[in-house]
Amino acid sequence: MKRIVTTSAIVGALLLGLGTTAYALTGKFNNECTMGLASHKIVHTDCSVNGSYKGHTYCFGNEAAKKQFFKNPSANLAKAETFYKKHPG
């Protein structure tokens, strides 16, 4: 009985981990770095570095890009959206 409970707990933990990983990989702009787009560059990410702004998740290539974005998120988001419309990832 103990073995079944332990196995079930391990399987449950693995499934929970996979579920949170899938969530972390979902961001606006097809997981492109939002600050990269604001700088007119296409930088593919795995969205492991991300942040939320006005209810949306945005991906970043690194922590420095995330920090730079949040210095002026509304202006940087406008630049990213404009560039992404012309160059969708």
C-alpha positions as CSV (number, residue, x, y, z in Angstrom):
1,M,0.0,0.0,0.0
2,K,2.8,2.4,0.9
3,R,4.4,1.8,-2.5
4,I,1.2,2.7,-4.3
5,V,0.9,6.0,-2.4
6,T,4.5,6.9,-3.0
7,T,4.3,6.1,-6.7
8,S,1.0,8.1,-7.0
9,A,2.6,11.1,-5.2
10,I,5.6,11.0,-7.6
11,V,3.5,10.8,-10.7
12,G,1.3,13.6,-9.4
13,A,4.3,15.8,-8.8
14,L,5.7,15.2,-12.2
15,L,2.4,16.0,-13.9
16,L,2.1,19.2,-11.9
17,G,5.7,20.1,-12.9
18,L,4.8,19.6,-16.6
19,G,1.7,21.7,-16.3
20,T,3.6,24.7,-14.8
21,T,6.3,24.3,-17.4
22,A,3.7,24.5,-20.2
23,Y,2.2,27.6,-18.7
24,A,5.6,29.3,-18.4
25,L,6.1,28.9,-22.1
26,T,3.1,30.9,-23.2
27,G,3.6,34.6,-23.8
28,K,2.6,37.4,-26.2
29,F,4.4,37.9,-29.5
30,N,4.9,34.2,-30.1
31,N,7.4,34.1,-27.2
32,E,9.7,36.7,-28.8
33,C,11.6,39.0,-26.4
34,T,9.4,42.0,-25.9
35,M,12.3,44.4,-25.3
36,G,14.0,43.0,-28.4
37,L,11.0,43.8,-30.5
38,A,10.9,47.3,-29.0
39,S,14.5,47.6,-30.2
40,H,13.6,46.3,-33.7
41,K,15.2,43.0,-33.1
42,I,13.8,39.5,-33.2
43,V,15.0,37.5,-30.2
44,H,13.5,34.0,-29.8
45,T,13.0,32.9,-26.1
46,D,11.8,30.0,-24.2
47,C,9.9,32.5,-22.0
48,S,11.7,31.3,-18.9
49,V,12.3,35.0,-18.2
50,N,8.9,36.7,-18.2
51,G,6.8,39.4,-16.6
52,S,3.2,40.5,-16.5
53,Y,1.8,43.8,-17.5
54,K,-1.9,44.7,-17.7
55,G,-2.9,41.0,-17.4
56,H,-0.6,39.7,-20.2
57,T,2.6,37.7,-20.0
58,Y,5.6,39.0,-21.9
59,C,8.8,37.0,-22.5
60,F,12.3,38.4,-22.3
61,G,15.7,37.1,-23.5
62,N,17.3,37.8,-20.1
63,E,16.8,39.7,-16.9
64,A,18.4,42.9,-18.2
65,A,15.9,43.1,-21.1
66,K,13.1,42.6,-18.6
67,K,14.4,45.3,-16.3
68,Q,14.8,47.7,-19.3
69,F,11.2,47.0,-20.5
70,F,9.7,47.8,-17.1
71,K,11.4,51.2,-16.9
72,N,8.8,52.4,-19.3
73,P,6.4,49.5,-20.1
74,S,3.7,51.4,-22.0
75,A,6.2,53.1,-24.4
76,N,8.2,49.9,-24.9
77,L,5.1,47.8,-25.5
78,A,3.9,50.3,-28.1
79,K,7.2,50.0,-29.9
80,A,7.2,46.2,-29.7
81,E,3.6,46.0,-31.1
82,T,4.4,48.3,-34.0
83,F,7.5,46.3,-34.9
84,Y,5.8,42.9,-34.5
85,K,2.9,43.9,-36.8
86,K,5.5,44.4,-39.6
87,H,7.7,41.4,-38.6
88,P,5.5,38.7,-37.0
89,G,7.6,35.9,-35.4
